[in-house]
Amino acid sequence: MRTAPVRTRIREHRPVLERFWEKVLKTDGCWIWQGTMRDDGYGLFSVTGVSFRAHRIAYEIEVDSIPEGMTLDHTCHNADPNCIAGSKCPHRRCVNPAHLEPATLEENTERGKRGDLFRRRTHCRRGHPRIEANIYRPPNAPNMPHCIPCRRIYDARRRRQPWSS
């Protein structure tokens, strides 16, 4: 009895650095990531099945390892007054190490456009005034304040018995 030959797919293994840099379009300013993108607008690169943000890899290749507890701030984003914040921000695709600077998460948020938008708010989404007496800042996330009156409403709804009206 004859068996069919086993077909195996032989995948070409190329050096990781070669694979990485072929996905980067280097310009005079930003180096644009042209590989896989995350939903939040950042580039994504996989090494042996583990995914990493592309700008972090570029920084570690060209500069040094990122200090513990630090994030990378895109200085090109901060310098562009016309840039929109969020997942549509084109600077999230930038992997130019000269445009990346280690910063704490709090510093990164303060420098960014979302920090500006948040600071300009005078009321929460339910209309409570944003005054210090109404704001709770969790110790583990001080840059993500909560509206205390909104939290009380939420907690009261959760405590309400489902069978009572």
Backbone bond lengths (Angstrom), bond angles and torsions (degrees), N, CA, C in turn:
res aa  C-N    CA-C-N  psi(-1)  N-CA   C-N-CA  omega(-1)  CA-C   N-CA-C  phi
1 M - - - 1.438 - - 1.518 108.98 -
2 R 1.306 114.98 130.32 1.460 120.40 -178.75 1.521 109.49 -95.29
3 T 1.301 115.35 140.67 1.459 120.10 175.79 1.519 108.95 -108.28
4 A 1.291 114.27 150.81 1.464 119.50 179.09 1.525 109.05 -70.86
5 P 1.328 116.32 143.94 1.464 118.72 178.56 1.534 110.46 -63.99
6 V 1.303 114.97 142.39 1.455 120.60 178.26 1.523 108.77 -79.75
7 R 1.311 115.52 125.41 1.472 119.57 179.88 1.517 108.33 -98.60
8 T 1.279 114.56 124.79 1.464 118.94 176.71 1.513 108.77 -115.54
9 R 1.293 114.02 146.75 1.466 119.54 178.99 1.522 107.38 -96.71
10 I 1.288 115.59 114.26 1.459 120.34 179.16 1.523 107.33 -93.06
11 R 1.293 114.29 117.72 1.464 120.61 -178.49 1.515 109.39 -94.87
12 E 1.312 114.21 133.22 1.460 119.48 179.44 1.526 109.05 -73.46
13 H 1.314 116.82 123.91 1.458 120.90 178.39 1.520 108.81 -99.33
14 R 1.327 114.61 117.20 1.455 120.26 177.87 1.513 108.48 -110.92
15 P 1.307 116.82 157.22 1.461 119.07 178.62 1.529 111.50 -57.39
16 V 1.316 115.41 142.67 1.463 121.97 -176.96 1.528 111.06 -58.33
17 L 1.327 117.57 -44.98 1.464 120.29 -178.40 1.525 111.70 -61.80
18 E 1.307 116.39 -39.16 1.464 120.51 178.64 1.531 109.82 -63.24
19 R 1.324 116.74 -45.79 1.465 121.30 178.50 1.527 110.67 -61.20
20 F 1.342 117.01 -41.09 1.460 120.75 -178.29 1.528 111.32 -64.72
21 W 1.339 116.69 -54.92 1.467 119.42 -172.42 1.520 113.58 -69.44
22 E 1.324 118.51 -20.40 1.467 118.69 177.15 1.539 111.52 -72.60
23 K 1.308 117.33 -11.82 1.464 121.91 178.55 1.537 112.08 -96.93
24 V 1.328 117.44 6.88 1.471 122.12 -177.07 1.528 110.16 -113.26
25 L 1.327 116.23 128.50 1.462 122.16 174.44 1.522 106.88 -99.19
26 K 1.328 116.34 107.49 1.464 120.52 -178.35 1.519 109.82 -86.00
27 T 1.338 115.70 126.83 1.461 121.97 176.46 1.530 107.00 -122.50
28 D 1.333 116.55 -176.97 1.463 120.40 178.65 1.530 111.24 -66.58
29 G 1.327 116.69 -27.45 1.464 120.87 -179.60 1.517 110.45 -105.93
30 C 1.311 115.28 -107.32 1.465 120.94 -179.51 1.530 110.98 -71.28
31 W 1.320 115.47 147.17 1.459 122.05 170.98 1.517 105.21 -99.34
32 I 1.317 116.45 113.47 1.456 122.13 -170.35 1.530 111.51 -88.72
33 W 1.323 116.09 124.77 1.467 122.25 175.94 1.524 108.08 -74.60
34 Q 1.347 116.17 126.93 1.455 120.87 -178.24 1.524 112.50 -116.65
35 G 1.310 115.72 13.03 1.466 119.78 178.25 1.519 110.73 -91.53
36 T 1.306 115.92 -152.19 1.460 122.73 -179.04 1.521 110.42 -62.83
37 M 1.335 115.34 141.53 1.459 121.16 -179.75 1.522 110.37 -117.15
38 R 1.329 115.36 144.19 1.466 120.90 172.79 1.524 108.69 -81.31
39 D 1.326 117.02 164.91 1.466 120.95 178.13 1.522 112.42 -63.22
40 D 1.342 117.01 -26.46 1.466 120.10 -178.80 1.530 112.96 -86.05
41 G 1.340 117.67 5.04 1.464 121.27 174.39 1.515 115.80 96.66
42 Y 1.327 118.79 -4.25 1.463 121.72 179.33 1.526 110.30 -89.54
43 G 1.350 115.48 148.59 1.451 121.04 177.12 1.521 111.01 -70.89
44 L 1.328 116.00 152.48 1.453 122.30 -176.78 1.523 109.15 -131.48
45 F 1.325 116.82 133.24 1.461 121.57 179.04 1.522 108.44 -134.61
46 S 1.325 116.31 134.46 1.463 121.15 -177.77 1.518 111.57 -108.61
47 V 1.327 114.94 137.61 1.459 122.63 176.12 1.526 106.40 -128.62
48 T 1.307 116.62 118.74 1.469 124.12 -177.72 1.527 111.86 47.32
49 G 1.322 116.09 45.68 1.453 121.50 175.40 1.513 115.67 82.53
50 V 1.315 118.89 -1.98 1.469 122.24 178.66 1.524 107.97 -107.31
51 S 1.341 116.45 129.56 1.468 121.24 -177.03 1.523 111.69 -95.80
52 F 1.325 114.61 142.39 1.464 122.79 179.31 1.518 108.72 -134.04
53 R 1.333 116.61 154.63 1.459 119.93 173.73 1.528 108.10 -72.68
54 A 1.329 114.71 132.04 1.466 121.00 -173.08 1.526 112.94 -61.20
55 H 1.321 118.61 -39.08 1.468 119.77 -177.04 1.528 110.73 -66.91
56 R 1.324 117.69 -30.73 1.460 120.76 178.50 1.536 110.42 -69.81
57 I 1.329 116.52 -39.03 1.471 120.19 178.18 1.526 109.56 -64.86
58 A 1.344 117.13 -45.97 1.467 120.77 -179.25 1.529 110.59 -58.36
59 Y 1.321 116.75 -42.66 1.462 120.68 -179.87 1.527 110.29 -63.54
60 E 1.312 116.89 -45.35 1.470 120.16 -178.12 1.532 111.91 -68.58
61 I 1.327 117.69 -30.92 1.466 120.65 177.46 1.532 110.19 -71.40
62 E 1.324 116.50 -47.77 1.462 121.48 -171.10 1.532 115.27 -89.31
63 V 1.338 117.57 -27.66 1.462 119.66 -174.28 1.522 110.83 -114.77
64 D 1.312 116.78 -78.47 1.463 122.33 -176.17 1.520 107.66 -171.48
65 S 1.313 116.61 177.12 1.454 119.29 177.10 1.530 109.19 -70.54
66 I 1.319 115.66 153.06 1.458 121.39 -179.29 1.524 107.42 -80.10
67 P 1.336 117.86 127.02 1.468 120.13 -178.54 1.530 112.01 -57.35
68 E 1.308 115.94 147.77 1.466 123.00 -179.90 1.531 110.37 -56.30
69 G 1.334 116.45 133.03 1.458 121.59 177.92 1.520 114.53 79.84
70 M 1.325 117.64 7.71 1.463 120.91 -178.30 1.530 109.99 -110.47
71 T 1.328 114.88 154.73 1.455 122.27 172.06 1.522 106.60 -113.82
72 L 1.326 116.96 175.59 1.465 120.49 175.69 1.517 108.84 -107.18
73 D 1.317 115.47 126.27 1.461 122.28 178.70 1.519 108.51 -96.80
74 H 1.340 116.62 129.94 1.463 121.17 176.31 1.526 108.45 -81.71
75 T 1.326 117.24 101.99 1.465 120.54 -178.73 1.525 111.40 -68.40
76 C 1.331 118.24 -24.30 1.468 121.16 176.92 1.531 110.14 -65.74
77 H 1.315 116.71 -31.75 1.472 121.48 177.57 1.528 110.12 -68.90
78 N 1.314 115.96 -44.83 1.466 120.43 -178.33 1.525 111.84 -65.65
79 A 1.331 117.28 -29.68 1.464 121.37 -176.72 1.532 112.69 -83.23
80 D 1.332 118.34 -10.62 1.460 122.07 -176.46 1.533 110.04 -101.08
81 P 1.342 118.13 102.65 1.466 120.08 -177.08 1.529 113.31 -68.93
82 N 1.333 118.12 -18.84 1.465 121.63 -177.93 1.522 113.22 -91.86
83 C 1.312 117.16 -2.11 1.452 120.60 -176.33 1.528 111.22 -73.63
84 I 1.322 114.34 139.21 1.461 119.14 174.59 1.521 108.22 -87.27
85 A 1.299 117.03 152.78 1.459 120.95 178.46 1.519 109.59 -90.57
86 G 1.300 116.43 164.70 1.459 120.98 174.41 1.516 113.39 98.91
87 S 1.317 115.41 -165.82 1.458 121.07 -172.13 1.528 113.45 -67.51
88 K 1.325 118.05 -16.92 1.472 121.42 179.23 1.532 112.16 -87.33
89 C 1.324 117.60 -3.25 1.457 122.08 -178.84 1.533 109.89 -63.29
90 P 1.345 118.24 120.48 1.468 120.14 -179.03 1.529 113.33 -68.64
91 H 1.330 117.13 -20.36 1.458 120.09 -178.02 1.524 112.50 -72.21
92 R 1.317 117.70 -17.47 1.465 120.10 176.82 1.522 111.12 -66.63
93 R 1.327 116.86 -19.98 1.467 121.39 177.93 1.530 112.05 -84.53
94 C 1.327 117.58 -10.05 1.461 121.68 -176.51 1.525 110.70 -72.66
95 V 1.340 115.63 129.46 1.471 121.10 177.63 1.528 110.71 -120.25
96 N 1.336 117.37 16.56 1.459 121.41 178.88 1.530 108.56 -71.31
97 P 1.339 118.12 115.23 1.470 120.21 -178.05 1.523 113.65 -59.29
98 A 1.341 117.56 -25.82 1.465 120.60 177.98 1.526 111.21 -69.48
99 H 1.333 117.76 -17.42 1.460 122.88 179.73 1.530 112.04 -99.94
100 L 1.322 117.28 5.23 1.468 121.40 -176.91 1.518 109.74 -116.06
101 E 1.322 115.30 134.59 1.460 119.92 -178.31 1.528 109.47 -137.45
102 P 1.332 117.29 129.36 1.468 118.64 177.16 1.530 110.84 -62.22
103 A 1.330 115.54 136.58 1.459 121.69 179.31 1.525 107.80 -153.39
104 T 1.317 115.80 156.17 1.461 118.58 174.14 1.527 107.28 -70.85
105 L 1.314 116.64 161.84 1.460 120.42 179.15 1.531 110.80 -59.70
106 E 1.323 115.87 -38.93 1.465 120.02 179.59 1.538 111.13 -64.48
107 E 1.344 116.79 -44.49 1.471 120.55 177.96 1.524 110.59 -62.08
108 N 1.325 116.29 -43.40 1.458 121.37 -178.91 1.527 110.30 -61.11
109 T 1.313 116.79 -43.17 1.468 120.82 179.15 1.521 110.90 -66.45
110 E 1.320 116.92 -42.92 1.470 120.72 -179.86 1.524 111.67 -62.05
111 R 1.330 116.90 -39.32 1.464 120.93 -178.07 1.526 112.06 -73.12
112 G 1.317 116.13 -27.82 1.459 120.75 -173.62 1.512 114.38 -77.73
113 K 1.310 114.90 170.97 1.465 121.88 -178.95 1.516 111.88 -68.65
114 R 1.334 118.27 -35.05 1.465 120.25 -179.27 1.528 110.54 -64.84
115 G 1.322 116.97 -34.96 1.456 119.97 176.04 1.518 110.79 -61.35
116 D 1.346 116.39 -40.84 1.465 120.78 177.15 1.520 110.88 -63.38
117 L 1.328 116.44 -45.39 1.461 120.74 -179.12 1.524 110.60 -61.26
118 F 1.323 116.35 -42.86 1.455 120.33 -177.99 1.525 111.42 -67.22
119 R 1.336 116.88 -41.46 1.463 120.39 -179.12 1.528 112.25 -65.33
120 R 1.336 117.12 -29.46 1.464 120.77 -177.97 1.526 113.11 -77.98
121 R 1.318 117.84 -15.19 1.463 120.30 -179.88 1.523 110.13 -66.44
122 T 1.316 115.69 137.68 1.462 120.35 178.18 1.527 111.51 -105.77
123 H 1.361 117.08 -17.48 1.458 122.18 -179.21 1.525 109.49 -140.14
124 C 1.330 116.34 155.69 1.464 120.09 174.76 1.534 108.22 -76.61
125 R 1.318 117.48 178.22 1.466 120.28 -176.42 1.526 112.95 -67.91
126 R 1.348 117.65 -17.80 1.468 120.64 176.71 1.529 112.05 -96.57
127 G 1.329 117.92 1.40 1.449 121.68 174.59 1.522 116.04 96.99
128 H 1.329 118.10 3.89 1.470 119.75 177.64 1.528 108.95 -74.29
129 P 1.335 117.81 138.07 1.466 119.52 -179.44 1.532 111.48 -65.27
130 R 1.329 115.22 138.61 1.466 120.78 178.67 1.515 108.93 -85.31
131 I 1.308 115.48 79.44 1.451 121.21 175.02 1.516 107.53 -114.60
132 E 1.299 116.90 159.10 1.471 121.20 -173.73 1.530 112.11 -57.09
133 A 1.339 117.85 -34.15 1.470 120.87 -179.66 1.532 111.91 -66.52
134 N 1.334 117.86 -21.73 1.469 122.45 -178.91 1.525 113.68 -97.63
135 I 1.331 117.44 2.37 1.469 119.85 -172.87 1.515 111.05 -114.65
136 Y 1.323 115.03 131.03 1.471 121.99 172.98 1.516 107.63 -112.42
137 R 1.328 116.48 128.83 1.470 121.39 178.03 1.526 108.20 -111.57
138 P 1.338 117.59 107.34 1.466 120.18 -179.51 1.527 110.86 -60.40
139 P 1.330 118.48 139.55 1.465 121.52 -178.71 1.530 113.04 -59.43
140 N 1.331 116.72 -33.16 1.463 119.29 -178.80 1.524 112.77 -84.26
141 A 1.340 118.49 -9.38 1.471 122.06 178.55 1.531 109.09 -149.34
142 P 1.339 118.20 68.07 1.469 120.42 -175.28 1.523 114.19 -65.56
143 N 1.333 117.62 -19.87 1.460 119.71 179.78 1.529 112.04 -89.94
144 M 1.339 117.20 9.32 1.467 121.61 177.34 1.527 109.03 -125.08
145 P 1.346 117.77 72.53 1.463 120.77 -176.36 1.524 112.37 -68.80
146 H 1.335 115.17 152.25 1.460 122.65 177.81 1.524 109.25 -113.99
147 C 1.322 116.19 147.88 1.460 121.96 174.80 1.533 107.65 -81.81
148 I 1.324 117.50 119.79 1.470 121.97 -176.98 1.529 111.75 -64.18
149 P 1.354 120.50 -47.09 1.471 118.92 177.96 1.535 112.80 -59.29
150 C 1.331 117.53 -38.79 1.467 120.19 177.68 1.524 110.58 -64.65
151 R 1.307 116.60 -39.25 1.462 120.45 178.92 1.526 111.23 -64.39
152 R 1.322 116.82 -38.57 1.471 120.43 177.76 1.528 110.83 -62.83
153 I 1.322 117.09 -42.15 1.471 121.54 177.69 1.531 109.69 -61.51
154 Y 1.316 115.87 -46.13 1.465 121.07 179.90 1.531 110.97 -60.31
155 D 1.340 116.23 -47.30 1.471 120.29 -179.67 1.524 111.39 -62.65
156 A 1.354 118.00 -40.77 1.464 121.13 179.56 1.523 111.08 -62.68
157 R 1.310 117.18 -40.02 1.479 120.67 178.25 1.525 111.16 -65.12
158 R 1.303 116.44 -37.72 1.462 119.79 -179.50 1.529 111.71 -70.14
159 R 1.348 116.36 -33.88 1.471 119.93 -179.01 1.523 112.50 -76.74
160 R 1.315 117.54 -22.72 1.456 121.53 -177.55 1.529 110.12 -60.26
161 Q 1.296 116.44 135.56 1.465 121.04 179.74 1.528 109.51 -71.07
162 P 1.317 119.08 135.30 1.465 119.61 -178.17 1.527 113.61 -64.85
163 W 1.339 117.57 -23.50 1.456 119.39 -177.48 1.527 112.99 -91.63
164 S 1.346 117.21 -8.55 1.468 118.86 177.74 1.517 109.25 -95.83
165 S 1.318 116.15 154.53 1.463 118.52 -178.56 1.501 113.37 -115.00
